[in-house]
Amino acid sequence: MLMALLVSGLGDAIVRAEEPVSMPLTMDGKERVCLDCHRRPNIQTNEGTLASRALCFECHSREGINRKWGEASVSLQVTPESFAGNRHQTVACVACHVDVARSPHRTKVGAQCLACHAVHGEGTAHEPHLRVSCQACHRQSSPVALNKTTDRVVLSRLNDRGLPLALTDHRLPDTRDPEFCRRCHVPGNQVGAAAAVLPAKSLLCLPCHYAPVAVGHGMFWAALAVFVLGLLMTGMFWFRGSVQGEEKSFHRKLSLGSEAAWSVLFSRQFWTVLKTFLFDVLLQRRLLQESVQRWSIHSLIYYAILLRFGLALFTHFSYFFKPGGALAYALIDKNHPFVALTNDLLGLLILLGLAAAAIQRFVVKPPHVVSEWKDNWALAIIGALVLVGFMLEGTRILVTGIPAEKAAYSFVGYLLSRFFTIFPADWPATYVWFWYAHAVLGALLVAYLPYGKLKHVFVTPLSLVSQYKKKD
């Protein structure tokens, strides 16, 4: 009887003890995991990190821990030695594998690299690679594959013989090795990559594209050198005349000119200068007063380029100040609906403006065209640049195999990609040729700016502002 009472009391005690500590299976609409309750260590401390890693290594460091993959067996062994020397050697396993503490014990989403790291920009790997999973590049195992269901390039579980791989090697590859990018960028690749490793964009590309603050490839350095030389020549020509009464000393002219400019900017005339810049430079008031037709043609080209430049700058600063933010992530994505639609629409407006200018120049032939033959070179370079850019975009969509529902926002590029499917060309290799053609044309345009009529882009604003003098 006493024993029965004791057992009964013990049972009641167990029930009563369980009731206060009973935890809900969900919290905030999410399924709870084991380590939420089972004294999860603080992985933000050294002690917590070591405790968490020790728990995982109890099983995963043993030999013979495997998982069945069809008829084959894949090792799940993870050795502490594979972390030696890399940046994750002091990071808890569950900091990356955030959902492994569950029953049954398996992950649903894999390692979450973006929980700590931001996506890299144009300068790091020559391209953001937003449809490529982090592990596809930043893991020692080399086989990668395009998962057409998720439209992502992922680390493949099969080698070139179709046999399963152990994906537990946590060593990080040397991304500075020239061979590093050739796991994808080779002729005949199956992941939709270009057939060669392409250079990064240059700072000179910023007027139309999001680009890093670096000159980059040698052709961009050559274009920059020619551009700077042209600016110097233009400046020398500017200071040939009299500046504030000084006619001989170039140093004195430069000093007086700078002093006059700063004195105007820090005087009451600043607002007059600002108004001139707004109406005569941005809104092109003088050209509108001269001819509505010329203003309309010029505006199609001018405002489209200006808006692309503004979007590129905004993207650059958004990524610079908050690279992990949703806004920066969207703006650096060429396949994002807003970016794709905006880029194609503005490019099409430039082509429409160039077509109208060509009709005006070669068909209508008004008197002013005779004295502006240098504009033909500028129009030809810009036109070729935009046309090749659209062909490059169409080839990119075709090569990467972007789903139609996403690619259609780039409406010009998508139509070209469908047209290109008629021709049985080596499109990954063709993409490389189009890329270099577009880059060379862009470099040529930058180099030509100070020598042709396009130098009015920066000469005209200076001329309009320099007409003001400080009033006593």
Beta strands, then each sheet from edge to edge (+ up, - down):
strand 1: 26-27
strand 2: 30-31
strand 3: 66-69
strand 4: 72-75
strand 5: 144-147
strand 6: 152-155
sheet 1: 1+ 2-
sheet 2: 3+ 4-
sheet 3: 5+ 6-
end
